[in-house]
Amino acid sequence: MLRGPGRLVTVSVAPVAALAVALLSSLSRCSFLEPEHPAVSALSPYFGTKTRYEDANPGLLPDPEAPRRDPELLEDTCTPVQLVALIRHGTRYPTAKQIRKLRQLHGLLQARRSGDGRAGPAGGRNLGAALADWPLGYADWMDGQLVEKGRQDMRQLALRLASLFPALFSLENYGRLQLVTSSKHRCVDSGAAFLQGLWQHYHPGLPPPDVADMECGPPRINDKLMRFFDHCEKFLTEVEKNATALYHVEAFKTGPEMQNILKKVAATLQVPVNNLNADLIQVAFFTCSFDLAIKGVKSPWCDVFDIDDAKVLEYLNDLKQYWKRGYGYTINSRSSCTLFQDIFQHLDKAIEQKQRSQPISSPVILQFGHAETLLPLLSLMGYFKDKEPLTAYNYKEQLHRKFRSGHIVPYASNLIFVLYHCKNAKTPKEEFRVQMLLNEKVLPLAHSQETASLYEDLKHHYKDILQNCHTSEECQLPKVNNTSDEL
């Protein structure tokens, strides 16, 4: 029985049950078709670093606050004693640079519409005209700032991790949380939102206080740790500011795959192909992703591309990440040594305190950074390395590549080190084990594919990075000898 306005409405149970069955049947038939939900697009798996966390981790969709325990997580005789998490900021606005390019493209479409009022096929309005009328919705001041969806990403991640590791995230440990962040607002705000999620875990229904008034205090800014790339002279000179470092990215933009998309989009939008370039095509593609992630809307920008286009555009984005943050140049990953060593210093200290029967001073360390923080570190550790480098000329050969940035570092991506103390260990060496999780799934060791490692074995495997990688030396530019020998 349903209560309507001012009266009771009796509803027959049988038709409702039949309707439910029909709906379920319909949903099951449609599951492999183009998604019909306004906030879903078949392009979603191909947005690279602009990918929503739930698209890379679809198991979270039914209940984003409920933890999903990986069956490979250690349990029984092994107890987690410390967690060190590197967390990318949540969903953000486009950068000012991206917004300016979008405004340029939007201006092209509006100019074409005002100069040519032709209707589309069958007398309908064409896609270019629809996009000319579609509100931009982005202004320069937004410039990469965290959006409300990004705060939600962080609050929900906090709730899941606190439920997954209740002993570490206990209320008594709350004051001992250690938070570090990049100075960028989107990272500082992500840390604050994560703390609000923890408050919700501890005090359901109570509004959280200001982060500055929380017992653990606000996140501490440390750019040398979380934006190490900005402090590495060799990286800045040889990669960041080097016009030829991204050769393969630029070559792919003018290659056959991108040129085919350029012509196709020009025809679809009815603009001269000479008015478009690869950067404008890419910003149109990313605008589809921003509208999905920020507004929960499948906008007409998504209709410009099909899945084949999306795969090419994903590769373009991955090429940039590969050559600027991944395996393209050794300095990309070696510049992250300081961060890697910092993680193991925390783990070393926790083991030392445990061995002395002292309380762990920092049971949970949370570090908020960027995709540019996580990708070099994962490359340093040997993850997602393909047999052949990604280049402008092997797109088809790399269709099944490991290095897919959207699967590795979507918004809110996280790399977590969990240190366990194991009872009934036969030797002191077997007492401490480590597991790593990437985006809340156990990450097998790059060198053995085992799901857990003795701590000492892990340290031994990465001995070169821990002992011989010194940022001051790695990031130092080769000295140029300006003196000339005289005869």
TORSE-451659 format. One record per residue (C-alpha): residue in three letters; residue number from 1; x, y, z. Coordinates in steps of 0.001 Angstrom, whole numbers, plus 500000, padded with zeros to 6 digits. Layout:
% TORSE-451659
ATOM   res     n        u        v        w
ATOM   ALA   NUM        X        Y        Z
...
//
This chain:
% TORSE-451659
ATOM   res     n        u        v        w
ATOM   MET     1   500000   500000   500000
ATOM   LEU     2   501374   503426   499046
ATOM   ARG     3   500352   506669   500673
ATOM   GLY     4   499392   509308   498109
ATOM   PRO     5   498473   512917   498825
ATOM   GLY     6   495527   512708   501199
ATOM   ARG     7   494642   509077   500430
ATOM   LEU     8   495833   505523   500559
ATOM   VAL     9   496600   503846   497222
ATOM   THR    10   496410   500080   497019
ATOM   VAL    11   498870   498470   494644
ATOM   SER    12   498645   494889   493525
ATOM   VAL    13   501774   492932   494452
ATOM   ALA    14   501768   490693   491360
ATOM   PRO    15   502159   493461   488750
ATOM   VAL    16   504937   495071   490846
ATOM   ALA    17   506782   491748   491050
ATOM   ALA    18   506324   491218   487331
ATOM   LEU    19   507618   494716   486646
ATOM   ALA    20   510685   494074   488820
ATOM   VAL    21   511446   490854   486946
ATOM   ALA    22   511013   492614   483614
ATOM   LEU    23   513335   495414   484695
ATOM   LEU    24   516004   492961   485856
ATOM   SER    25   515687   491044   482623
ATOM   SER    26   515998   494254   480643
ATOM   LEU    27   519058   495312   482612
ATOM   SER    28   520762   491965   482052
ATOM   ARG    29   520139   492189   478293
ATOM   CYS    30   521496   495744   478151
ATOM   SER    31   524621   495165   480205
ATOM   PHE    32   526805   494634   477150
ATOM   LEU    33   525323   497487   475128
ATOM   GLU    34   526082   501204   475122
ATOM   PRO    35   525245   502342   478699
ATOM   GLU    36   522029   504339   478861
ATOM   HIS    37   522642   505988   482256
ATOM   PRO    38   523273   509727   481705
ATOM   ALA    39   526472   509579   483769
ATOM   VAL    40   527918   506584   481926
ATOM   SER    41   529737   506429   478622
ATOM   ALA    42   531299   503622   476617
ATOM   LEU    43   534335   505925   476365
ATOM   SER    44   534916   505897   480143
ATOM   PRO    45   537665   503218   480216
ATOM   TYR    46   539860   505299   477889
ATOM   PHE    47   540198   508662   479641
ATOM   GLY    48   543710   508001   480968
ATOM   THR    49   544607   510193   483937
ATOM   LYS    50   541155   511838   483698
ATOM   THR    51   539444   508524   484533
ATOM   ARG    52   536951   508360   487395
ATOM   TYR    53   538012   506070   490242
ATOM   GLU    54   534808   504027   489995
ATOM   ASP    55   535452   503376   486289
ATOM   ALA    56   538818   501833   487190
ATOM   ASN    57   537270   500077   490197
ATOM   PRO    58   533691   499217   489124
ATOM   GLY    59   533102   496949   492116
ATOM   LEU    60   532562   500108   494182
ATOM   LEU    61   529502   501238   492231
ATOM   PRO    62   526833   499364   494266
ATOM   ASP    63   528019   500869   497573
ATOM   PRO    64   530986   503268   497403
ATOM   GLU    65   531282   503451   501194
ATOM   ALA    66   531498   499693   501769
ATOM   PRO    67   534987   498145   501842
ATOM   ARG    68   535767   495412   499339
ATOM   ARG    69   538194   493081   501027
ATOM   ASP    70   540637   491524   498587
ATOM   PRO    71   540745   487785   499392
ATOM   GLU    72   544553   487934   499041
ATOM   LEU    73   544895   490210   502091
ATOM   LEU    74   546761   488527   504951
ATOM   GLU    75   544755   487627   508034
ATOM   ASP    76   544606   485094   510899
ATOM   THR    77   548074   485098   512481
ATOM   CYS    78   549281   488292   510757
ATOM   THR    79   548121   491632   512182
ATOM   PRO    80   548547   494966   510370
ATOM   VAL    81   550701   497315   512465
ATOM   GLN    82   551300   500171   510018
ATOM   LEU    83   549830   501563   506810
ATOM   VAL    84   551598   504006   504496
ATOM   ALA    85   549370   505333   501711
ATOM   LEU    86   550206   507488   498706
ATOM   ILE    87   546954   508990   497438
ATOM   ARG    88   546291   510990   494300
ATOM   HIS    89   543904   513913   494744
ATOM   GLY    90   540231   513385   493920
ATOM   THR    91   538314   514541   490847
ATOM   ARG    92   539300   518064   489798
ATOM   TYR    93   538307   520828   487428
ATOM   PRO    94   540179   521214   484112
ATOM   THR    95   543299   523372   484277
ATOM   ALA    96   543170   526949   483006
ATOM   LYS    97   545204   525838   479964
ATOM   GLN    98   542632   523157   479106
ATOM   ILE    99   539771   525620   479631
ATOM   ARG   100   541362   528118   477237
ATOM   LYS   101   541670   525425   474536
ATOM   LEU   102   538049   524405   475103
ATOM   ARG   103   536976   528044   474783
ATOM   GLN   104   538901   528242   471500
ATOM   LEU   105   537134   525143   470135
ATOM   HIS   106   533762   526349   471364
ATOM   GLY   107   534397   529676   469627
ATOM   LEU   108   535086   527870   466343
ATOM   LEU   109   531761   526052   466577
ATOM   GLN   110   529844   529202   467438
ATOM   ALA   111   531449   531117   464552
ATOM   ARG   112   530570   528313   462142
ATOM   ARG   113   526958   528240   463375
ATOM   SER   114   526474   532015   463032
ATOM   GLY   115   528020   531945   459545
ATOM   ASP   116   526150   528883   458336
ATOM   GLY   117   522713   528015   459613
ATOM   ARG   118   522410   524734   457745
ATOM   ALA   119   520448   521961   459389
ATOM   GLY   120   521862   518532   459917
ATOM   PRO   121   520669   515256   458385
ATOM   ALA   122   516905   514890   457945
ATOM   GLY   123   516451   518550   458829
ATOM   GLY   124   517648   518064   462429
ATOM   ARG   125   520288   520148   464195
ATOM   ASN   126   523786   518746   463728
ATOM   LEU   127   526237   517923   466496
ATOM   GLY   128   528368   521002   465869
ATOM   ALA   129   525355   523253   466418
ATOM   ALA   130   524375   521328   469551
ATOM   LEU   131   527882   521796   470948
ATOM   ALA   132   527882   525490   470029
ATOM   ASP   133   524773   525861   472217
ATOM   TRP   134   526076   523566   474976
ATOM   PRO   135   527216   525716   477940
ATOM   LEU   136   530942   525533   478626
ATOM   GLY   137   530519   525511   482391
ATOM   TYR   138   534234   526051   483070
ATOM   ALA   139   536028   529315   483919
ATOM   ASP   140   539723   530108   484316
ATOM   TRP   141   539457   530500   488109
ATOM   MET   142   538624   526784   488443
ATOM   ASP   143   542174   525904   487288
ATOM   GLY   144   542542   522301   488497
ATOM   GLN   145   540811   522818   491847
ATOM   LEU   146   539148   519924   493655
ATOM   VAL   147   535422   519592   492940
ATOM   GLU   148   532721   518281   495271
ATOM   LYS   149   532920   514879   493546
ATOM   GLY   150   536635   514879   494434
ATOM   ARG   151   535846   515524   498095
ATOM   GLN   152   533371   512667   497931
ATOM   ASP   153   536092   510451   496404
ATOM   MET   154   538265   511128   499456
ATOM   ARG   155   535545   510793   502098
ATOM   GLN   156   534463   507449   500667
ATOM   LEU   157   538051   506191   500420
ATOM   ALA   158   538548   507103   504082
ATOM   LEU   159   535407   505200   505095
ATOM   ARG   160   536480   502097   503149
ATOM   LEU   161   540041   502046   504475
ATOM   ALA   162   538894   502645   508054
ATOM   SER   163   536498   499696   507758
ATOM   LEU   164   539117   497516   506059
ATOM   PHE   165   541826   498204   508668
ATOM   PRO   166   539826   499013   511827
ATOM   ALA   167   542701   498452   514277
ATOM   LEU   168   544974   500904   512449
ATOM   PHE   169   542247   503525   512013
ATOM   SER   170   540959   503150   515576
ATOM   LEU   171   539786   506231   517436
ATOM   GLU   172   542727   505969   519823
ATOM   ASN   173   545110   506165   516839
ATOM   TYR   174   543330   509207   515418
ATOM   GLY   175   545648   511699   517108
ATOM   ARG   176   548671   509817   515749
ATOM   LEU   177   547661   510040   512100
ATOM   GLN   178   550402   511618   510029
ATOM   LEU   179   549290   513520   506914
ATOM   VAL   180   551586   515009   504272
ATOM   THR   181   550464   516799   501123
ATOM   SER   182   551586   518604   498005
ATOM   SER   183   551087   522364   498214
ATOM   LYS   184   548511   522305   495391
ATOM   HIS   185   545038   523170   496661
ATOM   ARG   186   543510   520023   495169
ATOM   CYS   187   545858   517898   497307
ATOM   VAL   188   545472   519968   500494
ATOM   ASP   189   541691   519850   500060
ATOM   SER   190   541821   516089   499374
ATOM   GLY   191   543615   515535   502681
ATOM   ALA   192   541011   517626   504498
ATOM   ALA   193   538146   515699   502860
ATOM   PHE   194   539789   512386   503819
ATOM   LEU   195   539866   513544   507463
ATOM   GLN   196   536192   514494   507208
ATOM   GLY   197   535473   510960   505998
ATOM   LEU   198   537297   509561   509033
ATOM   TRP   199   535278   511852   511295
ATOM   GLN   200   532133   510437   509698
ATOM   HIS   201   533461   506927   510455
ATOM   TYR   202   534091   507766   514115
ATOM   HIS   203   531063   510026   514688
ATOM   PRO   204   528238   509053   512290
ATOM   GLY   205   525716   511850   511881
ATOM   LEU   206   527827   514541   513552
ATOM   PRO   207   529088   517406   511380
ATOM   PRO   208   532899   517463   511260
ATOM   PRO   209   534796   520356   512832
ATOM   ASP   210   537245   522484   510881
ATOM   VAL   211   540291   520413   509910
ATOM   ALA   212   542563   522785   511850
ATOM   ASP   213   540629   521884   515017
ATOM   MET   214   540881   518116   514526
ATOM   GLU   215   543077   516210   516944
ATOM   CYS   216   545540   515076   514285
ATOM   GLY   217   545792   518552   512761
ATOM   PRO   218   545745   519519   509081
ATOM   PRO   219   548001   517865   506479
ATOM   ARG   220   551604   519118   506453
ATOM   ILE   221   552892   520470   503123
ATOM   ASN   222   556066   518824   501810
ATOM   ASP   223   556685   519459   498116
ATOM   LYS   224   560190   517976   498163
ATOM   LEU   225   558480   514679   498918
ATOM   MET   226   555185   514922   497029
ATOM   ARG   227   556367   517064   494087
ATOM   PHE   228   559919   515726   493884
ATOM   PHE   229   559917   516340   490125
ATOM   ASP   230   559842   520107   490688
ATOM   HIS   231   563042   519835   492730
ATOM   CYS   232   565054   517679   490345
ATOM   GLU   233   567214   519858   488100
ATOM   LYS   234   568113   517029   485750
ATOM   PHE   235   564444   516149   485174
ATOM   LEU   236   563483   519805   484686
ATOM   THR   237   566255   520403   482169
ATOM   GLU   238   566307   517122   480248
ATOM   VAL   239   562564   516331   480248
ATOM   GLU   240   560214   519058   481498
ATOM   LYS   241   561803   521959   479603
ATOM   ASN   242   563318   519952   476758
ATOM   ALA   243   561418   520571   473510
ATOM   THR   244   562497   517220   472052
ATOM   ALA   245   561805   515029   475122
ATOM   LEU   246   558231   514348   474013
ATOM   TYR   247   559157   513635   470415
ATOM   HIS   248   556935   510549   470235
ATOM   VAL   249   553929   512477   471555
ATOM   GLU   250   554294   515156   468873
ATOM   ALA   251   554997   512569   466147
ATOM   PHE   252   551854   510629   467061
ATOM   LYS   253   549779   513822   466827
ATOM   THR   254   550714   514117   463165
ATOM   GLY   255   550634   510362   462499
ATOM   PRO   256   547937   508503   460549
ATOM   GLU   257   545836   507444   463565
ATOM   MET   258   545372   510998   464846
ATOM   GLN   259   545007   512493   461365
ATOM   ASN   260   542125   510096   460656
ATOM   ILE   261   540358   511299   463802
ATOM   LEU   262   541068   514920   462863
ATOM   LYS   263   539358   514520   459471
ATOM   LYS   264   536468   512568   460951
ATOM   VAL   265   535805   515159   463694
ATOM   ALA   266   536070   518025   461199
ATOM   ALA   267   533396   516334   459056
ATOM   THR   268   531212   515578   462106
ATOM   LEU   269   531380   519144   463425
ATOM   GLN   270   531323   520655   459920
ATOM   VAL   271   534394   522821   460462
ATOM   PRO   272   537428   523118   458159
ATOM   VAL   273   540021   520484   459069
ATOM   ASN   274   542693   523204   458974
ATOM   ASN   275   540978   524889   461940
ATOM   LEU   276   541508   521818   464123
ATOM   ASN   277   544597   520220   465607
ATOM   ALA   278   545391   517274   467876
ATOM   ASP   279   545330   519440   471029
ATOM   LEU   280   541788   520684   470301
ATOM   ILE   281   540635   517136   469548
ATOM   GLN   282   542114   515959   472832
ATOM   VAL   283   540473   518746   474841
ATOM   ALA   284   537095   517843   473292
ATOM   PHE   285   537632   514243   474396
ATOM   PHE   286   538635   515303   477893
ATOM   THR   287   535603   517607   478131
ATOM   CYS   288   533440   514515   477788
ATOM   SER   289   535360   513059   480747
ATOM   PHE   290   535123   516262   482827
ATOM   ASP   291   531366   516539   482261
ATOM   LEU   292   530943   512910   483309
ATOM   ALA   293   533176   513135   486376
ATOM   ILE   294   532259   516609   487640
ATOM   LYS   295   528629   517075   486583
ATOM   GLY   296   527507   513465   486248
ATOM   VAL   297   526339   514263   482709
ATOM   LYS   298   526986   512517   479409
ATOM   SER   299   527368   515646   477289
ATOM   PRO   300   527276   515968   473481
ATOM   TRP   301   531097   516061   473553
ATOM   CYS   302   530956   512294   474150
ATOM   ASP   303   529006   511852   470899
ATOM   VAL   304   531902   513228   468837
ATOM   PHE   305   533952   510042   469375
ATOM   ASP   306   533545   506285   469137
ATOM   ILE   307   535517   503593   470972
ATOM   ASP   308   538160   503296   468239
ATOM   ASP   309   538778   507047   468512
ATOM   ALA   310   538929   506738   472301
ATOM   LYS   311   541624   504057   472134
ATOM   VAL   312   543793   506282   469935
ATOM   LEU   313   543294   509293   472212
ATOM   GLU   314   544046   507171   475273
ATOM   TYR   315   547317   506124   473624
ATOM   LEU   316   548199   509765   472983
ATOM   ASN   317   547734   510505   476692
ATOM   ASP   318   549670   507382   477701
ATOM   LEU   319   552548   508342   475412
ATOM   LYS   320   552891   511605   477317
ATOM   GLN   321   552792   509862   480689
ATOM   TYR   322   555259   507193   479524
ATOM   TRP   323   557863   509647   478244
ATOM   LYS   324   557387   512287   480921
ATOM   ARG   325   556606   510236   484052
ATOM   GLY   326   557279   506593   483265
ATOM   TYR   327   559917   504473   481561
ATOM   GLY   328   560741   506931   478746
ATOM   TYR   329   563726   508410   480601
ATOM   THR   330   565551   506971   483605
ATOM   ILE   331   565456   510269   485508
ATOM   ASN   332   561632   510176   485506
ATOM   SER   333   561632   507345   488034
ATOM   ARG   334   564999   507938   489723
ATOM   SER   335   563794   511386   490785
ATOM   SER   336   561287   509616   493091
ATOM   CYS   337   563952   507801   495159
ATOM   THR   338   563497   510156   498104
ATOM   LEU   339   559803   509275   498338
ATOM   PHE   340   560504   505548   498052
ATOM   GLN   341   563144   505730   500784
ATOM   ASP   342   560799   507766   502995
ATOM   ILE   343   558227   504952   502854
ATOM   PHE   344   560776   502382   504000
ATOM   GLN   345   562038   504680   506771
ATOM   HIS   346   558502   504671   508202
ATOM   LEU   347   558330   500879   507945
ATOM   ASP   348   561799   500480   509518
ATOM   LYS   349   560823   502691   512436
ATOM   ALA   350   557591   500774   513039
ATOM   ILE   351   559488   497453   513100
ATOM   GLU   352   562076   498852   515500
ATOM   GLN   353   559346   500094   517855
ATOM   LYS   354   557477   496786   517654
ATOM   GLN   355   560640   494828   518424
ATOM   ARG   356   561169   496994   521510
ATOM   SER   357   557531   496440   522572
ATOM   GLN   358   556875   500155   522135
ATOM   PRO   359   553660   501579   520644
ATOM   ILE   360   553909   502444   516952
ATOM   SER   361   554251   506222   516895
ATOM   SER   362   552673   506577   513434
ATOM   PRO   363   550342   503651   512688
ATOM   VAL   364   548898   505462   509633
ATOM   ILE   365   550799   507756   507257
ATOM   LEU   366   548756   509395   504505
ATOM   GLN   367   550515   511277   501686
ATOM   PHE   368   548464   513253   499148
ATOM   GLY   369   549967   513956   495743
ATOM   HIS   370   549444   513637   492015
ATOM   ALA   371   549443   511142   489162
ATOM   GLU   372   552930   512581   488587
ATOM   THR   373   553842   511424   492114
ATOM   LEU   374   552600   507860   491726
ATOM   LEU   375   553624   506963   488159
ATOM   PRO   376   557382   507584   488595
ATOM   LEU   377   557342   505630   491867
ATOM   LEU   378   555584   502632   490308
ATOM   SER   379   558039   502763   487412
ATOM   LEU   380   560933   502875   489880
ATOM   MET   381   559543   499690   491431
ATOM   GLY   382   559281   497950   488048
ATOM   TYR   383   555501   497919   487578
ATOM   PHE   384   553576   498097   484280
ATOM   LYS   385   556671   497794   482116
ATOM   ASP   386   556068   496589   478579
ATOM   LYS   387   558591   494562   476602
ATOM   GLU   388   558856   497316   474005
ATOM   PRO   389   558766   501075   474651
ATOM   LEU   390   555624   502999   473698
ATOM   THR   391   556395   504994   470556
ATOM   ALA   392   554585   507043   467919
ATOM   TYR   393   554897   504126   465520
ATOM   ASN   394   553697   501018   467393
ATOM   TYR   395   550129   501922   468392
ATOM   LYS   396   548627   498664   467093
ATOM   GLU   397   551337   496537   468708
ATOM   GLN   398   550645   498267   472045
ATOM   LEU   399   546867   497775   472100
ATOM   HIS   400   547283   495246   474927
ATOM   ARG   401   549985   497172   476789
ATOM   LYS   402   550425   497104   480552
ATOM   PHE   403   551071   500850   480761
ATOM   ARG   404   547522   502256   480740
ATOM   SER   405   547480   505308   482957
ATOM   GLY   406   543705   505266   483500
ATOM   HIS   407   543924   501790   485012
ATOM   ILE   408   546909   502752   487164
ATOM   VAL   409   546375   506344   488325
ATOM   PRO   410   542733   507460   487914
ATOM   TYR   411   541472   510235   490166
ATOM   ALA   412   541841   509213   493852
ATOM   SER   413   544223   506376   492938
ATOM   ASN   414   546197   505007   495857
ATOM   LEU   415   549285   502905   496506
ATOM   ILE   416   549255   501410   499982
ATOM   PHE   417   551998   499600   501903
ATOM   VAL   418   550688   497467   504767
ATOM   LEU   419   553180   496169   507340
ATOM   TYR   420   552125   493042   509236
ATOM   HIS   421   553421   491451   512407
ATOM   CYS   422   552984   487693   512203
ATOM   LYS   423   552690   485469   515248
ATOM   ASN   424   554057   481923   515211
ATOM   ALA   425   556941   483049   512974
ATOM   LYS   426   559678   480406   512934
ATOM   THR   427   562472   482971   512601
ATOM   PRO   428   562772   486701   513397
ATOM   LYS   429   562989   487350   509654
ATOM   GLU   430   559517   485829   509154
ATOM   GLU   431   557986   488031   511826
ATOM   PHE   432   557291   491013   509545
ATOM   ARG   433   555581   490876   506157
ATOM   VAL   434   554456   493515   503672
ATOM   GLN   435   551642   493720   501176
ATOM   MET   436   551018   496446   498642
ATOM   LEU   437   547631   497508   497350
ATOM   LEU   438   546992   499565   494230
ATOM   ASN   439   543536   501119   494182
ATOM   GLU   440   542507   498834   497055
ATOM   LYS   441   543490   495608   495264
ATOM   VAL   442   546507   493562   496317
ATOM   LEU   443   549403   494364   493978
ATOM   PRO   444   551577   491283   493336
ATOM   LEU   445   555296   491888   493672
ATOM   ALA   446   556784   493032   490375
ATOM   HIS   447   559683   490577   490594
ATOM   SER   448   557903   487425   491807
ATOM   GLN   449   554121   487886   491420
ATOM   GLU   450   553743   486808   495057
ATOM   THR   451   550978   488655   496913
ATOM   ALA   452   553022   489182   500097
ATOM   SER   453   556688   489422   500969
ATOM   LEU   454   558888   489068   503992
ATOM   TYR   455   559912   492613   504788
ATOM   GLU   456   563622   491813   504679
ATOM   ASP   457   563233   490138   501289
ATOM   LEU   458   561478   493211   499894
ATOM   LYS   459   564228   495482   501207
ATOM   HIS   460   566836   493206   499671
ATOM   HIS   461   565117   493281   496281
ATOM   TYR   462   565100   497080   496290
ATOM   LYS   463   568547   497360   497891
ATOM   ASP   464   569981   499454   495061
ATOM   ILE   465   567235   502084   495339
ATOM   LEU   466   567362   502144   499137
ATOM   GLN   467   571140   502348   499426
ATOM   ASN   468   572525   503793   496200
ATOM   CYS   469   569900   506199   494887
ATOM   HIS   470   570768   509649   496193
ATOM   THR   471   568580   512417   494868
ATOM   SER   472   571346   515026   495078
ATOM   GLU   473   573440   512885   492727
ATOM   GLU   474   570611   511570   490521
ATOM   CYS   475   569239   515064   489900
ATOM   GLN   476   572557   516772   489363
ATOM   LEU   477   573205   517938   485829
ATOM   PRO   478   576403   516701   484185
ATOM   LYS   479   579132   519272   484623
ATOM   VAL   480   580093   520996   481400
ATOM   ASN   481   583796   521670   480977
ATOM   ASN   482   584017   525194   479577
ATOM   THR   483   587776   525449   479763
ATOM   SER   484   589765   524949   476586
ATOM   ASP   485   593256   523540   476427
ATOM   GLU   486   595761   525870   474855
ATOM   LEU   487   598661   524612   472770
//
